[in-house]
Amino acid sequence: MCGRYVVTKAVTDLLPDLLGGLGGLPDDYNVAPTAMVPVVRDRHGERVLPEVKWGFLPSYAKDPKQRPQPINARIETVATSGMFKRSFARSRCIVPALGYYEWVVTPTGKQPHYIHAPEAGLAMAGVLSAWADPSKDRDDPERWLISMAIITRDAHVAPGEVHDRMPACLSPEGYDRWLQEDASSADLLDLLEDESLAVARTLEHYEVSRDANSVRNNGPGLIRPLPPAS
């Protein structure tokens, strides 16, 4: 799964083919579900970088607090699931990240690991939903709540995997195909399977401070490797 990740200003330089010319990113070393996060999407043939809510609220929801609001969508079912298939076919995005966290349960508690590509950022594939607030006028610019879920895949293809799921990531060669409106679901699944497998094989991980366990903590110290045990 992907339940916490890192995005920083440095990601703009690490993903130039994705983010060039779109503006800056925030520094957030502990991005958590329900946060407003930057994503890249296609609007009328051009890439834009809006902020959207992390936690997928389907367009058919009657209430913005309706549950569930999943943060992840499985690659195995995203094209056929009643919740995600419309978004997968019509409204996809890329979530830029420096890396993400996963946890290992130990006798002394949950130990976070930081997972990243040593010389690149991560372009995590996502699906978007647009929910219209029925209490607001049709011409109210705040009527629409845009939300997203990150697509995940089997993590056992990654070196020394920490968890059984991981975000499905894209390479620069796949950005345009993933974001274009007229791609078929079959082609998209093939693209994401191939590219996420290739990216997964480049990832590395190491243990970090348990301060990352709390969303109240933030800052670059969260992704600093723990010193070797003496």
N, C-alpha and C positions, 0 to 999 in steps of 0.2 A: 504494500500500500504506500501511499504518500500522504502523510498526515502533518508534516511540518517541513518547511524548506527555507532556503536562504536566497535573497536577492539583494544585489548591491549595485552601486554605480559602475563598478568594474565590469559588470556583465555586458554593458554596451560595447566595450572594446573586445570582449571575448566572443560575442556573437554579432560581428559587424554585418554579415549578410542578412541577418534578421532585423537588427535594430538600427542600422545606419540611417540617420536623418529623421528618426521618429521621436527624438527627445530623450530626456534622462530618466533614470530609474531611481527609486528610493534605496536607502540602506536599511535593510531589515533582516536581522540575523535569526529571526525566530517567527517566521510567517506562519500563522495558525488559521484553521478553518474559521469562517465567518468574516475574515478580514477582506477589505477591498484591496485588490491586487492588480498589477499591470499585466495585460495580455496583448498579444498581437493578433489582429483579425483583418480580414479583407472587407472593405466597404466600398462598393461601386468600383472595383478594380484597383483600389489603392490600399496599402497597409496603414492601419492606424493603431494607436497604443492607448486604448481606454483602460480605466480601472473598473473591475467587475467584482462581484461578491464571490468568494470561494465557498461553495456550497450550493448545489444545483437545485433551483426551484423551478419545477416544470411549468410550462406555460398554462397548463390546465388547472393549476392549483387554485383553490378558492381563497386561500389565506396566505399571507407572506410568512406566517409562522408554521405553516403546514409541514408535517414530517412524513417521511424522511426527506432530508436535503443532503444527498450523498456528496462527499468530497471527491470520490473516485468512481470511475466507470471501468469495468473490466473489458479488455480488448476482445475477450472471447464472446461477449454478448452485447457490446455497445451498438452494433449495427442492427440488432434484432429486439432488444429490450424495449418494452412499451414506453419506458421513461426516456430513453436516450436516442432511439432510432431516428426520430425526426431531426434532432439536433445533429446527429452524426452525418446525416445526409445533406443538411443544409447550412449548418452553423458551427464551424470548427474554429479553433484558436490555437495559438502556441503560447505557453507560459514560460517566460524566461526565468532562469534560476542559476545561481552559482553552484548550488548543491542541495542536498536534502538530508534529513536525519532518519535513522531507524534505530530501534532499540532491541537489546538482548536482555532477557531476564536472567539475572544471576542470583546467587544466594544472598547477596547484600542489597539487591534492588535492581531497578532497570538501568542498564548502562547504555547511553546514547553513542551511536557511531555516526560520523559525518561521511557522506558518500558524494563523490564528485569526479569529474574528469580533470586530470591534472593540468591540462593546457587549454581548456575550453570551458564555456558555459554549457548549460543544459537547456535544450529547447523541448520542453515537455508538451506533448500533444493533449489538447483538451476539447471539450464540447461546451457550447454556450446555450443558454436559454434566456428568452426575453419574456418577462411576466408583466402584464399590464394591471396596474392597480385600479380596480373598478370604482374606487372612491374619488378618483381624480378625473378632471376633464380630459377629453381626448387631445387637446392642444397643450396640455400641461407638460413641460419638458421633464418633470420629475415623475411622470406617470409610469415610466418603464424601469423595472429592476432587471439588470443583466447579471446573470450568475453563471458559474462554470464548475465543471468537474474535470479532474485530471485523469487521463486514461492510464491504466496500469496493465502490466503483463507479468508472466511468470518470471521470477528473479533468479531461477537456478541456472540461467545462462551466464550470469555475471560472475566474475572471479571472486571467490570467497564470500558469497552472498550472505547478507545479514538477516533478511526477512524473505518470506516466500513470494512477495509481490514487490514490484518496483515501477516507477513511472515509465511509460513508453515515450522515448525521446526520438527526435528527428535530427537528421544531418542537414547541412545547408542545401544539398541537392534535392531534398524533399520539401522544402518550405513552400514553394509556389504550388506544387501539386496538392499539398495538404490543404492549403487555404483557398484554392480555386473553387468556385461555386458549382461547376458542372461535373465534378469527378464522380465516378460511380462508387458505390459502397464496396464492391468487390476490389476495385483498384486501390481504394483507400486502405482497406485491410491488408492487402498485399504490401503496399508501401510501408505501412506502419510496422508490420511484422518484420520485414527485412531491415528497415532502418533502426528500429529499436533494438534489434538483436545486435547489430553492428555497434551501436553506441554502448550497449550494456557491457560489451567486452572491453571497453576502454576505461571503465569505472574503477576507482580505488576507494578504500574506506579506512578509517582509523577511529579509535576511541577519543571522545571529547568529554569535557566537564559535564557532570550531572546537572549543572546549572541550566543546561538546555532542556531539562525535563519540565521546567516551568515556563509558561508563556510570558510571565512577568519579567523574565530576564532577556536581555538583548545585548548586542555589541559583538565586536570581532573576536573577543575572547572565547565565545561559544564554539568557534570552529578551530580553535588552536589545539593541536594534538596533545594528548596527555603525555607527560614524560614517561620513559620506560620504567617499569617496575624495578625496584632495586632488589 
